[in-house]
């Protein structure tokens, strides 16, 4: 009698396995292919395009700093160009506090 029960149990297990119940299913995994609906226009996910975009960002930041430095540099007091005779008369009147001579140019 025990042998008959064992046979019935085996048959039941075989039936369950054939139906897919209780058995382990093998699944093949394959890489997901991007669908056309998920693609953005221009395909921005390429590494080369990201590098170019990053480089352009840093160049724009650098140019911005250069422009800002130029604006701040020109914000200083500007010199007024006068003739030598005017400079000589201002020098004799005591209106010139200090002067710098660079080759043929007077700055004061």
MIDOSE-1310 file (N, C-alpha, C; in nm, 2 decimals, decimal comma, always signed):
residues 108
xxxx	+0,08/-0,12/+0,00/+0,00/+0,00/+0,00/+0,09/+0,13/+0,00; +0,19/+0,12/+0,07/+0,28/+0,24/+0,07/+0,34/+0,27/-0,06; +0,37/+0,16/-0,14/+0,42/+0,18/-0,27/+0,32/+0,24/-0,36; +0,20/+0,21/-0,35/+0,09/+0,27/-0,43/+0,08/+0,42/-0,40
xxxx	+0,09/+0,46/-0,28/+0,08/+0,60/-0,24/+0,20/+0,68/-0,29; +0,32/+0,62/-0,29/+0,44/+0,68/-0,34/+0,42/+0,70/-0,49; +0,37/+0,61/-0,56/+0,34/+0,62/-0,71/+0,24/+0,73/-0,74; +0,14/+0,74/-0,66/+0,04/+0,84/-0,68/+0,10/+0,98/-0,65
xxxx	+0,18/+0,99/-0,55/+0,24/+1,12/-0,51/+0,34/+1,16/-0,63; +0,41/+1,06/-0,69/+0,50/+1,10/-0,80/+0,42/+1,14/-0,92; +0,31/+1,07/-0,95/+0,22/+1,11/-1,06/+0,17/+1,25/-1,04; +0,13/+1,28/-0,92/+0,07/+1,42/-0,89/+0,18/+1,53/-0,91
xxxx	+0,30/+1,49/-0,86/+0,41/+1,59/-0,88/+0,45/+1,61/-1,02; +0,44/+1,50/-1,10/+0,47/+1,51/-1,24/+0,36/+1,59/-1,31; +0,24/+1,57/-1,27/+0,13/+1,65/-1,33/+0,15/+1,80/-1,30; +0,18/+1,83/-1,18/+0,20/+1,97/-1,14/+0,32/+2,03/-1,21
xxxx	+0,43/+1,95/-1,23/+0,54/+2,01/-1,30/+0,51/+2,03/-1,45; +0,43/+1,94/-1,51/+0,39/+1,96/-1,65/+0,30/+2,08/-1,67; +0,22/+2,12/-1,57/+0,14/+2,23/-1,57/+0,21/+2,36/-1,54; +0,34/+2,35/-1,50/+0,41/+2,47/-1,47/+0,40/+2,51/-1,32
xxxx	+0,33/+2,44/-1,24/+0,31/+2,47/-1,10/+0,42/+2,41/-1,02; +0,48/+2,48/-0,93/+0,58/+2,42/-0,84/+0,72/+2,40/-0,91; +0,73/+2,42/-1,04/+0,85/+2,40/-1,11/+0,92/+2,54/-1,13; +1,05/+2,53/-1,15/+1,12/+2,65/-1,18/+1,13/+2,68/-1,33
xxxx	+1,09/+2,79/-1,37/+1,09/+2,82/-1,51/+1,22/+2,89/-1,54; +1,27/+2,86/-1,66/+1,39/+2,92/-1,71/+1,35/+3,04/-1,79; +1,42/+3,15/-1,76/+1,39/+3,27/-1,84/+1,51/+3,32/-1,90; +1,51/+3,35/-2,03/+1,62/+3,41/-2,10/+1,62/+3,56/-2,09
xxxx	+1,73/+3,61/-2,05/+1,74/+3,76/-2,04/+1,81/+3,81/-2,16; +1,76/+3,92/-2,21/+1,83/+3,98/-2,33/+1,83/+4,13/-2,30; +1,92/+4,20/-2,36/+1,92/+4,35/-2,33/+1,80/+4,41/-2,39; +1,75/+4,51/-2,32/+1,63/+4,58/-2,37/+1,67/+4,68/-2,48
xxxx	+1,60/+4,66/-2,59/+1,62/+4,75/-2,70/+1,54/+4,88/-2,69; +1,60/+4,99/-2,71/+1,53/+5,11/-2,70/+1,42/+5,13/-2,80; +1,30/+5,16/-2,76/+1,19/+5,18/-2,86/+1,20/+5,32/-2,92; +1,14/+5,34/-3,03/+1,15/+5,47/-3,10/+1,07/+5,57/-3,02
xxxx	+0,97/+5,54/-2,95/+0,89/+5,64/-2,87/+0,97/+5,69/-2,75; +1,07/+5,62/-2,70/+1,15/+5,67/-2,59/+1,27/+5,75/-2,64; +1,30/+5,75/-2,76/+1,42/+5,83/-2,81/+1,38/+5,98/-2,81; +1,48/+6,06/-2,77/+1,46/+6,20/-2,78/+1,51/+6,25/-2,91
xxxx	+1,47/+6,36/-2,95/+1,52/+6,42/-3,07/+1,66/+6,46/-3,05; +1,75/+6,43/-3,13/+1,89/+6,46/-3,12/+1,97/+6,36/-3,04; +1,91/+6,26/-2,98/+1,98/+6,15/-2,91/+2,09/+6,21/-2,82; +2,05/+6,28/-2,71/+2,15/+6,34/-2,62/+2,22/+6,24/-2,53
xxxx	+2,19/+6,11/-2,54/+2,25/+6,02/-2,45/+2,39/+5,97/-2,49; +2,44/+6,02/-2,60/+2,57/+5,98/-2,65/+2,68/+6,05/-2,57; +2,78/+5,98/-2,53/+2,89/+6,04/-2,44/+2,96/+6,15/-2,51; +2,98/+6,15/-2,64/+3,05/+6,26/-2,71/+2,97/+6,39/-2,70
xxxx	+2,84/+6,38/-2,71/+2,76/+6,50/-2,71/+2,76/+6,56/-2,57; +2,76/+6,48/-2,47/+2,77/+6,53/-2,33/+2,90/+6,60/-2,30; +3,01/+6,54/-2,36/+3,14/+6,60/-2,34/+3,15/+6,74/-2,41; +3,09/+6,75/-2,53/+3,09/+6,88/-2,60/+3,01/+6,98/-2,53
xxxx	+2,89/+6,93/-2,48/+2,80/+7,03/-2,40/+2,87/+7,08/-2,27; +2,94/+6,99/-2,21/+3,01/+7,02/-2,08/+3,12/+7,12/-2,12; +3,20/+7,10/-2,22/+3,31/+7,19/-2,26/+3,25/+7,32/-2,30; +3,14/+7,33/-2,37/+3,08/+7,46/-2,41/+3,04/+7,53/-2,29
xxxx	+2,98/+7,46/-2,19/+2,94/+7,53/-2,06/+3,06/+7,60/-1,99; +3,17/+7,52/-1,98/+3,29/+7,58/-1,92/+3,35/+7,69/-2,00; +3,35/+7,68/-2,13/+3,40/+7,80/-2,21/+3,31/+7,92/-2,19; +3,18/+7,90/-2,18/+3,09/+8,02/-2,16/+3,12/+8,08/-2,02
xxxx	+3,14/+8,00/-1,92/+3,17/+8,05/-1,79/+3,30/+8,13/-1,79; +3,40/+8,07/-1,86/+3,53/+8,14/-1,87/+3,52/+8,28/-1,95; +3,45/+8,28/-2,06/+3,43/+8,40/-2,13/+3,35/+8,50/-2,04; +3,25/+8,46/-1,97/+3,18/+8,55/-1,88/+3,27/+8,61/-1,77
xxxx	+3,36/+8,53/-1,72/+3,46/+8,59/-1,62/+3,55/+8,69/-1,69; +3,60/+8,66/-1,81/+3,68/+8,76/-1,88/+3,61/+8,89/-1,91; +3,49/+8,88/-1,95/+3,41/+9,00/-1,98/+3,39/+9,08/-1,85; +3,36/+9,01/-1,74/+3,34/+9,07/-1,61/+3,46/+9,14/-1,56
xxxx	+3,58/+9,08/-1,58/+3,71/+9,14/-1,54/+3,73/+9,26/-1,63; +3,70/+9,26/-1,75/+3,72/+9,38/-1,84/+3,63/+9,49/-1,80; +3,51/+9,46/-1,76/+3,42/+9,57/-1,72/+3,47/+9,63/-1,59; +3,51/+9,55/-1,50/+3,56/+9,60/-1,37/+3,70/+9,67/-1,39
xxxx	+3,78/+9,63/-1,48/+3,91/+9,70/-1,51/+3,88/+9,84/-1,57; +3,78/+9,85/-1,66/+3,75/+9,98/-1,72/+3,67/+10,07/-1,62; +3,63/+10,02/-1,52/+3,55/+10,10/-1,42/+3,64/+10,19/-1,34; +3,77/+10,17/-1,34/+3,86/+10,25/-1,27/+3,86/+10,39/-1,33
xxxx	+3,92/+10,49/-1,26/+3,93/+10,62/-1,31/+4,01/+10,63/-1,44; +3,95/+10,69/-1,54/+4,01/+10,70/-1,67/+4,09/+10,83/-1,67; +4,20/+10,83/-1,75/+4,28/+10,95/-1,76/+4,23/+11,03/-1,88; +4,24/+11,16/-1,86/+4,20/+11,25/-1,97/+4,33/+11,29/-2,04
xxxx	+4,32/+11,29/-2,17/+4,44/+11,32/-2,25/+4,45/+11,48/-2,27; +4,56/+11,53/-2,23/+4,58/+11,68/-2,25/+4,71/+11,70/-2,32; +4,72/+11,83/-2,37/+4,85/+11,86/-2,44/+4,96/+11,89/-2,34; +5,08/+11,89/-2,40/+5,19/+11,91/-2,31/+5,19/+12,05/-2,25
xxxx	+5,15/+12,15/-2,32/+5,14/+12,29/-2,27/+5,04/+12,30/-2,15; +4,93/+12,23/-2,16/+4,83/+12,22/-2,05/+4,89/+12,15/-1,93; +4,96/+12,05/-1,96/+5,03/+11,97/-1,85/+5,13/+12,06/-1,78; +5,21/+12,14/-1,86/+5,31/+12,23/-1,80/+5,25/+12,34/-1,72
xxxx	+5,14/+12,39/-1,76/+5,07/+12,50/-1,69/+5,01/+12,44/-1,56; +4,95/+12,32/-1,56/+4,90/+12,25/-1,44/+5,01/+12,22/-1,34; +5,13/+12,19/-1,40/+5,24/+12,15/-1,31/+5,29/+12,28/-1,24; +5,30/+12,39/-1,31/+5,34/+12,52/-1,25/+5,24/+12,57/-1,15
xxxx	+5,11/+12,54/-1,17/+5,01/+12,59/-1,07/+5,00/+12,50/-0,95; +5,06/+12,38/-0,95/+5,06/+12,29/-0,84/+4,94/+12,20/-0,84; +4,87/+12,19/-0,95/+4,75/+12,11/-0,96/+4,78/+11,96/-0,98; +4,91/+11,93/-1,01/+4,95/+11,79/-1,03/+5,01/+11,74/-0,90
xxxx	+4,95/+11,63/-0,84/+5,00/+11,57/-0,72/+5,12/+11,48/-0,75; +5,10/+11,39/-0,85/+5,21/+11,30/-0,88/+5,20/+11,27/-1,03; +5,31/+11,23/-1,09/+5,31/+11,20/-1,23/+5,41/+11,08/-1,26; +5,38/+11,01/-1,36/+5,46/+10,90/-1,40/+5,50/+10,92/-1,55
xxxx	+5,63/+10,90/-1,58/+5,68/+10,92/-1,71/+5,72/+10,78/-1,76; +5,65/+10,73/-1,87/+5,69/+10,61/-1,93/+5,72/+10,64/-2,08; +5,85/+10,63/-2,11/+5,91/+10,67/-2,23/+5,87/+10,81/-2,27; +5,78/+10,83/-2,37/+5,74/+10,96/-2,41/+5,60/+10,99/-2,36
xxxx	+5,54/+10,91/-2,27/+5,41/+10,94/-2,22/+5,41/+10,98/-2,07; +5,33/+11,08/-2,04/+5,31/+11,13/-1,91/+5,18/+11,09/-1,86; +5,18/+11,03/-1,73/+5,06/+10,99/-1,67/+5,05/+11,06/-1,53; +4,94/+11,13/-1,50/+4,94/+11,20/-1,37/+4,80/+11,22/-1,33
